Amino acid sequence: KTSLKERVRELNPKCADCSKPEPDWAVINMGVCVCIDCSGTHRSLGVQTSKVRSIRLDAWDLPVLEFMCKVGTDSFNAVFEAKLGDSSKPSPGDKEACAAFIKKKYSERAFVEKAGEGED
């Protein structure tokens, strides 16, 4: 399990939301890692949207580890930030901007390209 957690860290070198390096928290139902600041906003969204666990402190079941090893920040954000366009991600430490961004990204799915969008 230790090597799988190392793989999770490799796939998530930065926070999926604000890009802060070396995040210590995971959104286990999405397959990404987030920094401690962004994890607080994720917790406020409720478990129906975000299930947050500590990479260091919490024990993870094998299916959770396997799922986390299949996703990662880049592949997740390719979908959940597909329409980010000119909008920019918030800076680490800007808690208000991060909270607003996270709500749009996960609750509203504002940056996901819907089927049929972008086709000519």
PLY file of the C-alpha trace (Angstrom):
ply
format ascii 1.0
element vertex 120
property float x
property float y
property float z
element edge 119
property int vertex1
property int vertex2
end_header
0.00 0.00 0.00
2.92 2.34 0.64
4.10 2.11 -2.96
0.56 2.83 -4.17
0.41 5.97 -2.02
3.75 6.99 -3.55
2.18 6.52 -7.00
-0.75 8.71 -5.92
1.75 11.43 -5.00
3.51 11.05 -8.37
0.21 11.49 -10.22
-0.66 14.51 -8.09
2.47 16.65 -7.74
0.37 19.76 -7.21
-3.06 20.69 -5.89
-5.73 19.97 -8.49
-7.34 23.33 -7.76
-4.72 25.98 -6.94
-1.54 24.20 -8.13
0.23 24.44 -4.77
3.00 21.81 -4.79
2.95 18.57 -2.77
-0.67 18.32 -1.63
-1.36 16.18 1.44
-5.10 15.63 1.02
-7.08 13.56 -1.47
-10.57 13.83 -2.89
-11.00 10.08 -3.09
-14.20 10.04 -5.13
-12.59 12.23 -7.82
-9.10 10.71 -7.86
-7.11 13.90 -7.20
-5.07 15.48 -4.43
-5.52 18.95 -2.99
-3.69 21.20 -0.56
-4.87 21.72 3.01
-6.48 25.06 2.16
-8.51 23.67 -0.74
-9.40 20.56 1.29
-11.40 22.74 3.68
-13.58 24.01 0.84
-14.00 20.46 -0.46
-15.19 19.34 2.97
-17.75 22.16 2.98
-19.23 20.84 -0.30
-20.40 17.70 1.48
-19.64 14.04 0.90
-22.11 13.88 -1.98
-19.58 16.02 -3.91
-16.18 15.54 -2.28
-14.88 12.84 0.02
-11.64 14.16 1.54
-8.97 11.99 3.17
-5.47 12.66 4.42
-2.71 11.00 2.42
-0.53 10.71 5.53
-2.95 10.15 8.38
-5.85 8.09 7.01
-5.79 4.40 6.17
-7.07 3.73 2.66
-8.71 0.59 1.34
-7.10 -1.04 -1.69
-9.96 -0.11 -4.10
-9.54 3.58 -3.15
-5.79 3.41 -3.75
-6.29 1.68 -7.07
-8.80 4.31 -8.19
-6.50 7.14 -7.10
-3.70 5.53 -9.15
-5.89 5.52 -12.26
-6.84 9.20 -12.27
-4.45 11.95 -11.14
-4.45 15.71 -11.52
-3.64 16.00 -15.23
-6.22 13.55 -16.56
-8.90 14.77 -14.14
-8.34 18.44 -14.97
-8.35 17.67 -18.70
-12.05 16.94 -18.20
-13.07 19.16 -15.26
-11.18 22.21 -16.59
-11.72 21.63 -20.32
-13.58 24.93 -20.69
-11.43 26.94 -18.29
-10.19 28.96 -21.25
-9.26 32.52 -20.39
-10.34 32.02 -16.81
-7.38 31.39 -14.62
-6.94 29.12 -11.68
-6.70 30.83 -8.32
-3.34 31.37 -6.70
-2.36 29.30 -3.68
-3.29 31.16 -0.53
-6.15 33.18 -2.07
-8.81 31.38 -0.03
-11.83 33.31 -1.33
-10.87 32.85 -4.97
-10.05 29.18 -4.37
-13.40 28.56 -2.66
-15.34 30.18 -5.50
-13.34 28.26 -8.10
-13.81 24.92 -6.33
-17.58 25.42 -6.07
-17.79 26.24 -9.78
-15.52 23.33 -10.74
-17.09 20.57 -8.64
-20.63 21.59 -7.69
-21.59 23.44 -10.86
-19.21 21.61 -13.20
-18.84 24.97 -14.94
-15.63 24.06 -16.77
-16.67 20.62 -18.07
-17.32 20.51 -21.79
-20.77 19.04 -22.29
-21.44 16.47 -25.01
-21.82 18.21 -28.35
-20.14 21.44 -27.25
-17.17 22.58 -29.27
-18.25 20.65 -32.36
-18.58 22.47 -35.66
0 1
1 2
2 3
3 4
4 5
5 6
6 7
7 8
8 9
9 10
10 11
11 12
12 13
13 14
14 15
15 16
16 17
17 18
18 19
19 20
20 21
21 22
22 23
23 24
24 25
25 26
26 27
27 28
28 29
29 30
30 31
31 32
32 33
33 34
34 35
35 36
36 37
37 38
38 39
39 40
40 41
41 42
42 43
43 44
44 45
45 46
46 47
47 48
48 49
49 50
50 51
51 52
52 53
53 54
54 55
55 56
56 57
57 58
58 59
59 60
60 61
61 62
62 63
63 64
64 65
65 66
66 67
67 68
68 69
69 70
70 71
71 72
72 73
73 74
74 75
75 76
76 77
77 78
78 79
79 80
80 81
81 82
82 83
83 84
84 85
85 86
86 87
87 88
88 89
89 90
90 91
91 92
92 93
93 94
94 95
95 96
96 97
97 98
98 99
99 100
100 101
101 102
102 103
103 104
104 105
105 106
106 107
107 108
108 109
109 110
110 111
111 112
112 113
113 114
114 115
115 116
116 117
117 118
118 119
